C-alpha cells in the first residue's frame, strides 16, 4: 500500500490531494496513509483485503469512503476522526449484526450507507432498524425509507449546485446569455434593415416595370391609331381612282 500511495501522489504535496484511489493494492490494514492528507475528500479502498481499519488516519475533510469487497467486521469508531463523512460503502464485507454499526450514530452528515452483501442484511426488519438507528441517513443500499431509488447524481455526490471559489453562484452564464441576447437583437435589427431595403428595391422595380408597361401600351395605341388612319386615308383615294376609270370608260 505504501508504494501505491507514493505512485498516486505523483509528486504532489499530500495536503493538496483531494481524491485518492488505492483499489486492489492488497493489504490487511492501513499502511502509509497519514494525517498529512488533511484535505482529502474522497478515498477508495475497494478489494484491498482489509480485515480492520487499524491505522486509519485523521482525515477531517473526508466526505466519501469506499470500503467494499474487504473483510471488515467492525471497529468503525475509528472513523470518528472524519466527522464530515457523508457517503460510506461497506458492501461485500463481514458485518454480521447491526450492533457493529452503532458507532455510525455520531456521523451527523452521513446520508448514504451501503451494506449490500453483508450477513447483517438478513436481520428481520433490517431496513427499518437501520433507518431508526441512523435518523440522518437518507439512502440505505441506494434506496430511501420509502423504497425510492437514489439518483446517480446523488450517489456520486454531484447533486449540489456548482459555485465559484468565493462560494457564490457563477454569473458568467448570465453574462454570456445577455451577450447572446444582444447579438440576437443586433442580427434581428440588421435583418429588418435588409428586408426593408429589399422591399424598397422590389417596389422600385415594380414601379419602373409598371412605367415601361404603360409606355409600351402608349406606343401600341399610337401604332394602332396610325394603322387606322392609314386605312381611312387609302380607302377614299382608291375609291376615287376607280370612279375616274369608270367615267373615262363611259366617255370613250
KEKE-3310 file (N, C-alpha, C; in steps of 0.2 Angstrom, whole numbers, plus 5000, padded with zeros to 4 digits):
npx = (5004:5010:5019:5010:5003:5013:5015:5002:5002:5010:5021:5015:5011:5004:4994:4988:4981:4965:4958:4960:4964:4965:4962:4963:4976:4980:4982:4981:4978:4978:4992:5004:4996:4994:4991:4994:4987:4977:4967:4960:4946:4939:4941:4946:4946:4944:4942:4954:4958:4957:4956:4953:4951:4962:4975:4970:4970:4968:4957:4950:4942:4936:4924:4918:4919:4925:4924:4921:4920:4930:4936:4930:4924:4920:4923:4921:4922:4934:4933:4928:4936:4934:4923:4915:4910:4900:4896:4897:4903:4901:4898:4899:4907:4911:4901:4891:4881:4869:4873:4886:4886:4884:4893:4892:4882:4886:4889:4884:4882:4881:4873:4872:4873:4880:4876:4875:4876:4881:4881:4873:4862:4852:4845:4829:4817:4827:4830:4821:4826:4839:4837:4831:4841:4850:4845:4848:4851:4849:4849:4849:4858:4856:4843:4829:4820:4807:4808:4812:4823:4840:4845:4858:4866:4865:4870:4884:4887:4885:4875:4874:4873:4884:4897:4907:4924:4922:4912:4900:4886:4891:4891:4894:4888:4875:4880:4885:4873:4866:4874:4873:4859:4860:4867:4858:4848:4854:4856:4843:4839:4847:4843:4830:4833:4839:4828:4819:4826:4827:4813:4811:4819:4812:4800:4803:4807:4795:4788:4795:4794:4781:4779:4786:4778:4767:4772:4774:4761:4756:4764:4759:4746:4747:4753:4742:4733:4739:4738:4725:4722:4729:4722:4710:4714:4719:4708:4698:4705:4708:4696:4692:4700:4695:4683:4686:4691:4680:4672:4680:4679:4666:4665:4673)
npy = (4994:5006:5009:5011:5022:5031:5032:5036:5049:5056:5065:5076:5087:5080:5087:5094:5085:5079:5068:5051:5035:5019:5006:4988:4986:4978:4974:4970:4979:4997:5006:5018:5028:5044:5057:5068:5070:5080:5087:5078:5072:5062:5044:5029:5012:4999:4981:4978:4969:4971:4968:4975:4992:4997:5008:5019:5035:5052:5061:5075:5081:5072:5065:5055:5038:5023:5006:4994:4976:4970:4963:4967:4968:4976:4989:5003:5014:5021:5029:5041:5052:5058:5068:5074:5064:5058:5049:5031:5016:5000:4988:4970:4965:4958:4960:4955:4958:4971:4979:4981:4993:5003:5013:5022:5031:5044:5051:5065:5070:5059:5052:5042:5025:5009:4993:4981:4964:4959:4949:4955:4961:4951:4952:4953:4965:4973:4985:4995:4995:5000:5013:5019:5018:5026:5041:5052:5047:5045:5037:5019:5006:5012:5015:5025:5027:5025:5016:5022:5024:5030:5044:5045:5056:5060:5049:5049:5061:5073:5081:5094:5112:5120:5131:5146:5150:5159:5154:5158:5159:5156:5169:5170:5163:5170:5182:5179:5174:5186:5193:5185:5188:5201:5201:5193:5202:5213:5206:5204:5217:5221:5212:5217:5229:5225:5218:5229:5237:5228:5227:5240:5241:5231:5237:5248:5242:5236:5248:5254:5244:5245:5258:5256:5246:5254:5264:5255:5252:5264:5266:5255:5259:5271:5266:5258:5268:5275:5265:5263:5276:5276:5267:5273:5284:5278:5272:5281:5287:5276:5273:5284:5283:5272:5277:5287:5279:5272:5283:5288:5277:5277:5289:5286)
npz = (5000:5003:4993:4982:4987:4986:4972:4968:4973:4964:4965:4972:4985:5000:5007:4997:4989:4985:4981:4982:4975:4980:4976:4975:4980:4989:5005:5023:5033:5036:5029:5028:5024:5030:5042:5035:5024:5025:5018:5010:5002:4995:4997:4991:4994:4988:4987:4994:5004:5017:5034:5045:5051:5056:5059:5052:5046:5053:5045:5042:5033:5025:5014:5007:5007:5001:5004:5000:4997:5005:5021:5033:5049:5059:5071:5068:5074:5074:5063:5067:5067:5056:5054:5044:5035:5023:5014:5014:5009:5013:5007:5004:5014:5030:5040:5053:5062:5066:5077:5076:5069:5077:5081:5070:5073:5077:5066:5059:5046:5038:5024:5015:5015:5012:5013:5007:5003:5015:5030:5040:5033:5033:5044:5053:5048:5044:5036:5042:5055:5053:5048:5059:5068:5063:5061:5053:5041:5023:5012:5011:5005:4992:4992:4998:5013:5009:4999:4987:4973:4974:4964:4951:4952:4965:4972:4968:4974:4967:4967:4972:4969:4957:4962:4963:4967:4978:4984:4979:4967:4950:4939:4926:4916:4915:4911:4898:4892:4892:4883:4871:4869:4866:4854:4846:4846:4838:4826:4822:4820:4810:4801:4799:4793:4781:4775:4773:4764:4753:4751:4747:4735:4728:4726:4719:4707:4703:4701:4690:4681:4679:4673:4661:4656:4654:4645:4634:4631:4627:4615:4608:4606:4599:4587:4583:4581:4570:4561:4559:4554:4542:4535:4533:4526:4514:4508:4503:4492:4484:4480:4473:4462:4456:4452:4443:4433:4428:4424:4413:4405:4401:4394:4383)
capx = (5000:5014:5021:5004:5001:5018:5013:4996:5004:5013:5025:5011:5011:4998:4989:4985:4977:4958:4955:4965:4962:4970:4959:4966:4983:4982:4985:4976:4977:4980:4999:5007:4991:4995:4987:4996:4981:4971:4961:4957:4938:4937:4946:4943:4950:4940:4946:4961:4959:4957:4952:4951:4953:4968:4980:4966:4972:4964:4955:4945:4938:4934:4917:4916:4924:4924:4927:4918:4924:4935:4934:4930:4918:4918:4928:4920:4923:4940:4931:4925:4941:4932:4916:4911:4909:4893:4895:4901:4901:4903:4896:4904:4912:4909:4897:4886:4875:4868:4876:4893:4886:4882:4897:4890:4877:4890:4891:4878:4882:4881:4867:4872:4876:4878:4878:4874:4880:4883:4876:4868:4856:4847:4841:4822:4816:4834:4830:4818:4830:4845:4835:4829:4847:4854:4840:4851:4853:4844:4849:4852:4859:4854:4836:4827:4815:4801:4810:4814:4830:4843:4848:4865:4870:4865:4875:4890:4889:4886:4868:4874:4874:4891:4898:4914:4929:4920:4906:4894:4885:4894:4887:4897:4882:4871:4883:4885:4867:4864:4878:4869:4853:4861:4869:4852:4844:4858:4855:4836:4838:4850:4838:4824:4835:4840:4822:4816:4830:4824:4806:4811:4821:4807:4794:4806:4807:4788:4786:4798:4791:4774:4780:4788:4772:4762:4775:4773:4754:4755:4767:4755:4740:4749:4753:4735:4730:4742:4736:4718:4722:4731:4716:4705:4717:4720:4702:4695:4709:4707:4689:4692:4703:4691:4677:4688:4692:4673:4670:4684:4677:4659:4666:4675)
capy = (5000:5012:5010:5013:5029:5035:5032:5040:5056:5059:5071:5082:5088:5076:5092:5096:5080:5079:5062:5046:5029:5014:5000:4982:4987:4972:4975:4968:4985:5004:5007:5023:5034:5048:5063:5074:5071:5083:5090:5073:5072:5055:5039:5022:5006:4993:4975:4978:4964:4974:4964:4980:4999:4999:5013:5024:5042:5058:5065:5079:5084:5066:5065:5049:5032:5016:5000:4987:4970:4968:4958:4971:4966:4981:4994:5009:5020:5024:5034:5047:5057:5061:5069:5076:5058:5058:5043:5026:5010:4994:4981:4964:4964:4953:4963:4950:4961:4979:4982:4983:4999:5008:5019:5027:5036:5050:5055:5069:5071:5053:5052:5036:5019:5003:4987:4975:4958:4958:4945:4959:4962:4946:4953:4955:4972:4976:4992:4999:4996:5004:5020:5021:5019:5032:5046:5057:5043:5046:5031:5013:5002:5016:5017:5028:5023:5024:5012:5026:5023:5037:5046:5044:5062:5060:5044:5052:5067:5079:5085:5101:5117:5122:5138:5148:5150:5163:5151:5161:5156:5159:5173:5170:5161:5175:5187:5176:5174:5193:5195:5182:5191:5207:5199:5191:5209:5216:5202:5205:5224:5221:5208:5221:5234:5222:5217:5235:5238:5223:5229:5246:5239:5227:5242:5252:5238:5236:5254:5255:5240:5247:5263:5253:5243:5260:5267:5251:5252:5270:5265:5251:5263:5276:5262:5256:5274:5276:5260:5265:5282:5274:5263:5278:5288:5275:5269:5286:5288:5271:5273:5290:5281:5268:5281:5290:5275:5271:5289:5288:5272:5279:5294:5283)
capz = (5000:5004:4986:4979:4989:4983:4965:4967:4974:4958:4967:4975:4992:5002:5009:4990:4986:4987:4979:4982:4974:4982:4975:4973:4981:4994:5012:5028:5037:5033:5030:5023:5024:5036:5043:5030:5019:5029:5014:5006:5002:4993:4997:4989:4996:4986:4986:4996:5008:5024:5039:5050:5049:5060:5056:5048:5049:5054:5039:5044:5027:5021:5013:5003:5008:4998:5008:4998:4995:5010:5026:5039:5053:5064:5073:5064:5079:5072:5058:5070:5066:5049:5055:5038:5031:5020:5010:5016:5006:5016:5004:5002:5020:5035:5045:5054:5065:5066:5083:5074:5066:5082:5080:5065:5075:5078:5060:5058:5039:5034:5021:5011:5018:5008:5017:5002:5003:5022:5034:5044:5030:5033:5050:5052:5048:5043:5034:5047:5061:5052:5047:5065:5072:5060:5059:5047:5034:5018:5007:5013:4999:4987:4992:5004:5018:5005:4993:4981:4972:4973:4958:4951:4954:4972:4974:4966:4977:4962:4967:4974:4963:4957:4965:4961:4973:4983:4987:4976:4960:4945:4935:4919:4912:4914:4906:4891:4889:4890:4876:4866:4868:4862:4847:4843:4844:4833:4820:4820:4818:4803:4796:4797:4788:4775:4772:4771:4758:4748:4749:4743:4728:4724:4725:4713:4701:4701:4698:4684:4676:4678:4669:4655:4653:4652:4639:4629:4629:4623:4609:4604:4604:4593:4581:4581:4578:4564:4556:4557:4550:4535:4531:4532:4520:4507:4505:4499:4486:4479:4478:4468:4456:4452:4449:4437:4427:4426:4420:4407:4400:4399:4389:4377)
cpx = (5004:5017:5016:5002:5007:5017:5007:4997:5006:5017:5021:5012:5004:4993:4985:4981:4970:4955:4961:4962:4967:4967:4964:4974:4985:4985:4979:4974:4980:4988:5001:5002:4991:4990:4989:4991:4975:4966:4958:4949:4936:4943:4943:4948:4946:4944:4953:4963:4960:4953:4950:4953:4958:4973:4976:4968:4967:4963:4949:4940:4935:4926:4914:4922:4921:4928:4924:4923:4930:4933:4933:4923:4915:4923:4928:4921:4929:4939:4929:4930:4939:4925:4912:4909:4901:4891:4900:4898:4905:4901:4901:4909:4909:4905:4891:4880:4875:4871:4883:4892:4884:4886:4896:4885:4880:4891:4884:4877:4881:4874:4867:4876:4875:4881:4877:4879:4884:4878:4871:4862:4850:4843:4834:4821:4822:4834:4827:4823:4836:4843:4833:4836:4851:4848:4842:4852:4847:4843:4852:4852:4855:4847:4834:4822:4808:4802:4811:4821:4833:4845:4855:4869:4870:4870:4882:4892:4889:4879:4868:4875:4882:4892:4906:4918:4927:4914:4899:4893:4888:4890:4889:4892:4877:4873:4883:4879:4864:4868:4875:4863:4854:4863:4863:4848:4847:4856:4848:4836:4841:4846:4832:4827:4836:4833:4818:4820:4827:4817:4806:4813:4816:4801:4797:4805:4800:4786:4789:4795:4784:4774:4782:4782:4767:4765:4773:4766:4753:4758:4762:4748:4741:4750:4747:4732:4732:4739:4729:4718:4724:4726:4711:4707:4717:4713:4699:4699:4708:4701:4688:4695:4699:4685:4680:4689:4685:4671:4673:4681:4670:4660:4668:4670)
cpy = (5006:5014:5013:5020:5033:5037:5037:5048:5060:5066:5077:5081:5084:5081:5095:5091:5079:5072:5057:5039:5023:5007:4994:4982:4981:4973:4973:4974:4992:5005:5013:5029:5038:5054:5069:5075:5074:5086:5084:5072:5065:5050:5032:5017:4999:4987:4975:4972:4966:4970:4969:4987:5002:5003:5018:5031:5047:5062:5069:5082:5078:5066:5058:5044:5026:5011:4994:4982:4969:4963:4961:4969:4971:4986:5001:5015:5024:5029:5040:5053:5060:5062:5072:5070:5058:5052:5037:5019:5004:4987:4976:4963:4958:4955:4958:4953:4969:4982:4984:4990:5005:5014:5024:5032:5043:5054:5058:5070:5065:5052:5045:5031:5013:4997:4980:4970:4957:4953:4949:4961:4957:4947:4955:4962:4976:4984:4997:5000:5001:5012:5023:5022:5025:5037:5051:5053:5044:5040:5025:5008:5005:5017:5020:5024:5022:5020:5016:5026:5030:5038:5046:5050:5062:5055:5046:5058:5073:5082:5092:5106:5119:5130:5140:5148:5154:5160:5155:5158:5159:5163:5174:5168:5166:5181:5185:5176:5181:5195:5191:5185:5197:5206:5197:5197:5212:5212:5203:5212:5224:5217:5212:5226:5231:5220:5223:5237:5234:5225:5235:5245:5236:5232:5246:5249:5237:5242:5255:5250:5242:5253:5261:5250:5249:5263:5262:5251:5258:5269:5261:5255:5268:5272:5260:5262:5275:5271:5261:5271:5280:5271:5268:5283:5285:5273:5274:5287:5282:5271:5279:5287:5276:5271:5284:5286:5273:5277:5289:5283:5274:5284:5291:5279)
cpz = (5000:4997:4982:4980:4986:4976:4964:4969:4968:4960:4971:4982:4995:5004:5003:4987:4989:4986:4979:4981:4975:4981:4973:4975:4986:5000:5017:5033:5033:5034:5025:5022:5030:5037:5039:5025:5022:5024:5009:5007:5000:4993:4995:4990:4994:4985:4988:5000:5015:5028:5045:5047:5053:5056:5052:5051:5050:5048:5040:5039:5023:5021:5011:5004:5006:5001:5006:4996:4999:5015:5033:5042:5058:5065:5069:5068:5077:5066:5061:5069:5059:5050:5049:5033:5029:5016:5012:5013:5009:5013:5003:5008:5024:5041:5047:5058:5065:5072:5081:5071:5071:5082:5075:5067:5076:5072:5058:5051:5035:5031:5017:5014:5014:5012:5013:5003:5010:5025:5038:5040:5030:5040:5049:5053:5048:5041:5039:5053:5059:5051:5054:5069:5069:5057:5053:5041:5029:5013:5011:5007:4993:4986:4998:5008:5014:4999:4987:4980:4971:4966:4957:4953:4962:4975:4973:4970:4973:4962:4969:4968:4963:4959:4963:4967:4979:4986:4984:4969:4955:4940:4928:4914:4910:4910:4899:4888:4887:4883:4870:4864:4864:4855:4843:4841:4838:4826:4817:4817:4811:4798:4794:4792:4781:4771:4769:4765:4752:4746:4745:4736:4724:4722:4719:4707:4699:4698:4691:4679:4674:4673:4662:4652:4650:4645:4633:4626:4625:4616:4604:4602:4599:4587:4578:4578:4571:4559:4554:4553:4543:4532:4529:4526:4514:4504:4501:4492:4481:4476:4472:4462:4452:4449:4443:4431:4424:4421:4413:4402:4397:4393:4382:4374)
residu = (UNK:UNK:UNK:UNK:UNK:UNK:UNK:UNK:UNK:UNK:UNK:UNK:UNK:UNK:UNK:UNK:UNK:UNK:UNK:UNK:UNK:UNK:UNK:UNK:UNK:UNK:UNK:UNK:UNK:UNK:UNK:UNK:UNK:UNK:UNK:UNK:UNK:UNK:UNK:UNK:UNK:UNK:UNK:UNK:UNK:UNK:UNK:UNK:UNK:UNK:UNK:UNK:UNK:UNK:UNK:UNK:UNK:UNK:UNK:UNK:UNK:UNK:UNK:UNK:UNK:UNK:UNK:UNK:UNK:UNK:UNK:UNK:UNK:UNK:UNK:UNK:UNK:UNK:UNK:UNK:UNK:UNK:UNK:UNK:UNK:UNK:UNK:UNK:UNK:UNK:UNK:UNK:UNK:UNK:UNK:UNK:UNK:UNK:UNK:UNK:UNK:UNK:UNK:UNK:UNK:UNK:UNK:UNK:UNK:UNK:UNK:UNK:UNK:UNK:UNK:UNK:UNK:UNK:UNK:UNK:UNK:UNK:UNK:UNK:UNK:UNK:UNK:UNK:UNK:UNK:UNK:UNK:UNK:UNK:UNK:UNK:UNK:UNK:UNK:UNK:UNK:UNK:UNK:UNK:UNK:UNK:UNK:UNK:UNK:UNK:UNK:UNK:UNK:UNK:UNK:UNK:UNK:UNK:UNK:UNK:UNK:UNK:UNK:UNK:UNK:UNK:UNK:UNK:UNK:UNK:UNK:UNK:UNK:UNK:UNK:UNK:UNK:UNK:UNK:UNK:UNK:UNK:UNK:UNK:UNK:UNK:UNK:UNK:UNK:UNK:UNK:UNK:UNK:UNK:UNK:UNK:UNK:UNK:UNK:UNK:UNK:UNK:UNK:UNK:UNK:UNK:UNK:UNK:UNK:UNK:UNK:UNK:UNK:UNK:UNK:UNK:UNK:UNK:UNK:UNK:UNK:UNK:UNK:UNK:UNK:UNK:UNK:UNK:UNK:UNK:UNK:UNK:UNK:UNK:UNK:UNK:UNK:UNK:UNK:UNK:UNK:UNK:UNK:UNK:UNK:UNK:UNK:UNK:UNK:UNK:UNK:UNK)
# end
